């Protein structure tokens, strides 16, 4: 589409744009700044990436409000527009050129749907889907092939279940959610009681609840508890290969990266960020807006807004000092040996 049309569609977020002649450019797609061919739109977030403007093939870029970057782009003959949040605007630009595949409403003849299931309007149900008794499917839902939905589950309006995910009994999924392939929602929590003769299985009779706008990545597991519920708050985004233990309570607007895992009864506040491979021990509470960096091992509560790193997790600023000392341990050890020899 024309650059001028992009400006029009994104205009409420654009603070400035390059001279008018550049607006007649034909933009054929979007690309990363370091691999952008001619005819594409890209972005950079700060002057830190200014060198990439000299080598990119992009015909147009989204820039932060930086006059030096704007002058640099103009000298290179690159059309530009500026905003306070370049990455956010670029995300909106991507959606102008690409929309995820969404099939038209239909029910495939190979789908197995129990007669007590309540199916909403304009729903797509793909091949070999199994829908059990007393399931409720909302309007405009999309259920891709090979999905299995256990009894008494509820799926909200416009929610998408991708191929081969499994929704266990009494799970409640809100509106506008996305469950990716291989995810298992509401399976039995890991509940076993030790006895003198071995492990006694505690039946997991609780519920799993995903509020509106939750997205769950591939091969992620969210377990149901013995009693009560496991709950994931509104608009929380969960990556691939994440484990959420039974009875956990996840707040709204959280982001949980790949291979993170939490034991049972964990409580996350709102807008918490867990980076990759974070592990959280049983019953730990993490306050609103807290961040745990990659591979943190969280064994105790974290206050709201705190940033922690390391295992066991400690305040991030302290962790940086510890990490600097860790790299010098061989040198420190040699100095200590020399000091001991001197004293002796």
DAWO-V708812 format. One record per residue. RES is the residue in three letters. PSI is psi in degrees with one decimal (* if undefined). Layout:
res | psi
RES | PSI
RES | PSI
This chain:
res | psi
UNK | 163.4
UNK | 146.5
UNK | -35.0
UNK | -34.6
UNK | -38.6
UNK | -44.4
UNK | -40.1
UNK | -43.1
UNK | -29.1
UNK | 6.8
UNK | -30.3
UNK | -15.3
UNK | -6.2
UNK | 129.2
UNK | -31.5
UNK | 162.4
UNK | 162.0
UNK | 172.1
UNK | 150.6
UNK | -40.4
UNK | -32.9
UNK | -19.1
UNK | -13.0
UNK | 4.0
UNK | 145.4
UNK | 119.9
UNK | 123.2
UNK | -9.0
UNK | -170.2
UNK | 154.2
UNK | 161.1
UNK | 146.2
UNK | -34.9
UNK | -5.5
UNK | 20.4
UNK | 124.2
UNK | 172.1
UNK | 142.0
UNK | -0.9
UNK | 162.8
UNK | 134.6
UNK | -167.9
UNK | 158.1
UNK | 150.1
UNK | -24.2
UNK | 173.4
UNK | -14.8
UNK | -28.8
UNK | 19.4
UNK | -34.3
UNK | -27.2
UNK | -21.9
UNK | -27.5
UNK | -24.0
UNK | -11.7
UNK | 151.7
UNK | 2.3
UNK | 143.4
UNK | -19.9
UNK | 148.3
UNK | 152.4
UNK | 126.0
UNK | 156.9
UNK | 167.6
UNK | 78.5
UNK | 113.0
UNK | -33.9
UNK | -42.7
UNK | -39.6
UNK | -43.2
UNK | -39.8
UNK | -44.4
UNK | -40.9
UNK | -42.6
UNK | -32.8
UNK | -6.2
UNK | 25.7
UNK | 125.7
UNK | 148.9
UNK | 158.5
UNK | 155.0
UNK | 148.8
UNK | 158.8
UNK | -19.1
UNK | 78.7
UNK | -41.0
UNK | -39.0
UNK | -43.1
UNK | -37.0
UNK | -38.4
UNK | -39.1
UNK | -35.7
UNK | -37.3
UNK | -41.2
UNK | -16.2
UNK | -25.6
UNK | -14.9
UNK | 132.0
UNK | 134.1
UNK | 148.5
UNK | 129.2
UNK | 110.9
UNK | 157.8
UNK | 152.3
UNK | 130.9
UNK | 163.7
UNK | 116.4
UNK | 139.8
UNK | -19.8
UNK | -6.5
UNK | 142.9
UNK | 110.9
UNK | 119.8
UNK | 142.7
UNK | -19.3
UNK | -5.5
UNK | 142.8
UNK | 108.7
UNK | 127.4
UNK | -169.9
UNK | 147.1
UNK | 47.4
UNK | 141.5
UNK | 127.9
UNK | 115.0
UNK | -174.9
UNK | 138.4
UNK | 21.9
UNK | 142.0
UNK | 120.1
UNK | 118.2
UNK | 179.6
UNK | 144.9
UNK | 24.0
UNK | 144.8
UNK | 125.2
UNK | 125.1
UNK | 175.4
UNK | 143.6
UNK | 19.2
UNK | 154.9
UNK | 120.3
UNK | 107.2
UNK | 169.8
UNK | 147.1
UNK | 12.2
UNK | 140.1
UNK | 125.7
UNK | 118.3
UNK | 171.5
UNK | 147.0
UNK | 15.9
UNK | 154.0
UNK | 128.7
UNK | 126.5
UNK | 173.4
UNK | 137.7
UNK | 14.4
UNK | 143.0
UNK | 126.6
UNK | 113.3
UNK | 165.8
UNK | 137.3
UNK | 16.8
UNK | 161.5
UNK | 129.0
UNK | 113.9
UNK | 173.9
UNK | 141.5
UNK | 16.8
UNK | 141.2
UNK | 116.8
UNK | 128.4
UNK | -166.1
UNK | 150.9
UNK | 31.6
UNK | 159.9
UNK | 123.1
UNK | 116.9
UNK | 170.2
UNK | 138.4
UNK | -8.4
UNK | 147.3
UNK | 115.4
UNK | 122.7
UNK | 17.9
UNK | 168.5
UNK | 133.2
UNK | 163.5
UNK | 79.5
UNK | 101.4
UNK | 137.3
UNK | 127.3
UNK | 136.8
UNK | 175.3
UNK | -21.9
UNK | 3.6
UNK | -157.5
UNK | 130.7
UNK | 125.0
UNK | 124.2
UNK | 119.2
UNK | 138.4
UNK | 90.5
UNK | 3.3
UNK | -164.7
UNK | 156.7
UNK | 128.2
UNK | 122.9
UNK | 119.0
UNK | 177.0
UNK | 142.2
UNK | 10.8
UNK | 138.6
UNK | 135.6
UNK | 126.6
UNK | 175.5
UNK | 139.2
UNK | 28.3
UNK | 146.1
UNK | 129.0
UNK | 112.7
UNK | 150.5
UNK | 153.9
UNK | 174.4
UNK | -42.4
UNK | 161.2
UNK | -143.0
UNK | 153.1
UNK | 128.7
UNK | 136.6
UNK | 122.5
UNK | 168.0
UNK | 134.0
UNK | 17.9
UNK | 141.1
UNK | 126.4
UNK | 129.7
UNK | -174.2
UNK | 152.6
UNK | 40.3
UNK | 141.8
UNK | 120.1
UNK | 113.9
UNK | 165.3
UNK | 137.4
UNK | 5.1
UNK | 151.7
UNK | 111.1
UNK | 128.6
UNK | -172.7
UNK | 151.2
UNK | 21.1
UNK | 158.9
UNK | 122.7
UNK | 114.0
UNK | 170.6
UNK | 142.7
UNK | 12.4
UNK | 150.3
UNK | 140.1
UNK | 138.7
UNK | -179.3
UNK | 148.3
UNK | 11.5
UNK | 143.9
UNK | 118.0
UNK | 136.4
UNK | -164.7
UNK | 146.7
UNK | 29.6
UNK | 142.4
UNK | 124.9
UNK | 116.8
UNK | 179.6
UNK | 139.0
UNK | 22.5
UNK | 136.8
UNK | 134.6
UNK | 129.0
UNK | 167.2
UNK | 133.8
UNK | 9.8
UNK | 144.2
UNK | 131.5
UNK | 125.8
UNK | 168.4
UNK | 135.4
UNK | 6.8
UNK | 156.5
UNK | 132.3
UNK | 118.5
UNK | 172.5
UNK | 135.8
UNK | 20.1
UNK | 141.5
UNK | 105.6
UNK | 112.5
UNK | -9.4
UNK | 167.7
UNK | 150.7
UNK | 132.2
UNK | 157.0
UNK | 136.2
UNK | -3.6
UNK | 148.2
UNK | 126.9
UNK | 156.0
UNK | 161.8
UNK | 174.0
UNK | 113.1
UNK | 149.9
UNK | 137.1
UNK | 165.7
UNK | 139.7
UNK | -40.7
UNK | -39.7
UNK | -38.8
UNK | -41.4
UNK | -39.4
UNK | -41.7
UNK | -42.7
UNK | -38.9
UNK | -40.8
UNK | -38.6
UNK | -41.2
UNK | -23.0
UNK | 6.1
UNK | -44.5
UNK | -43.1
UNK | -45.3
UNK | -39.2
UNK | -43.4
UNK | -39.8
UNK | -39.5
UNK | -43.2
UNK | -41.9
UNK | -40.3
UNK | -41.4
UNK | -43.2
UNK | -39.7
UNK | -44.0
UNK | -42.3
UNK | *
